[in-house]
Amino acid sequence: MNHSRSNAGAPREPDLPPYQVVLSGTDWGSLETPFGNGKDLPEVLTRLVTPDPKAQVHALSELGEMVGHQNTIYEATAPAAMYVAGILTHPAATTPRPYRNVPVRAALLNWLASTAYDASDEIVGLTEQHFPGFPAPGSVMAAFRDLRPMLYQAVSPFLRDGHEDVREAAVIAALILAEHPALTEHRDHLAVHARAILDTSGDGNNRRVAQKALEAWGHDVPGSEPSLEESWDWGQHSDGRSYLEPPF
């Protein structure tokens, strides 16, 4: 996808490779996962673009366990995230989930958001308290964090999506990804969306992301809610299961 920036001649986020290229061009069997290597990932990823919504959501749940077990970033996490970002515009992403009038695209965006959170500044900062110098340059974590501008480019077109669930999921993913220094210029624009989350969302985790982003970027947050600090438990669900529970 090519998305022009408002400032002519300004640097732009790198293009995301087509999902087919990510799938076929990645040596999945050579990549570390919590259960060995990623040789089984192509089959799981392919199910994400089937026309069967039950197969899609089950595949997304499996994917979270295979590349994000215990909130950890593995070698296979980065290409898996690139694939998921690449299929956001696929027709299969518009499939309504069974029993819920919500496109599968919302679940894909939520998965990207929770995976990005596992590599967020907050998580890195907490880890660095115990392991100074984390993440080391060239490490798996550092490489994943370098992908944030590319992932942001795929997510940002859905910030004003017509479906509320898709829109909110895109905003949360974008707020986390925009911690990358290369995305600083987007933060004032994203602050408007963050305030909308605080005004309208009933999801405590999403409200916390919005509040934290506004505070980190120097915006006043009138009536901020200290209780949001303790309510954060999304990190326990980085495999995406919190929003993929039955009924499917």
Secondary structure as UniProt FT lines:
FT   TURN            8..9
FT   HELIX           19..25
FT   HELIX           28..30
FT   STRAND          32..33
FT   TURN            34..35
FT   STRAND          36..37
FT   TURN            39..40
FT   HELIX           41..47
FT   TURN            48..49
FT   HELIX           53..68
FT   HELIX           69..71
FT   TURN            75..76
FT   HELIX           77..86
FT   TURN            87..89
FT   HELIX           91..94
FT   TURN            98..99
FT   HELIX           104..117
FT   TURN            118..119
FT   HELIX           121..130
FT   TURN            132..133
FT   TURN            137..138
FT   HELIX           140..146
FT   HELIX           148..155
FT   HELIX           156..158
FT   TURN            159..160
FT   HELIX           164..177
FT   TURN            178..179
FT   HELIX           181..186
FT   HELIX           187..200
FT   HELIX           204..216
FT   TURN            217..218
FT   TURN            222..223
FT   HELIX           227..231
FT   HELIX           234..237
FT   TURN            238..239
FT   HELIX           241..243
//
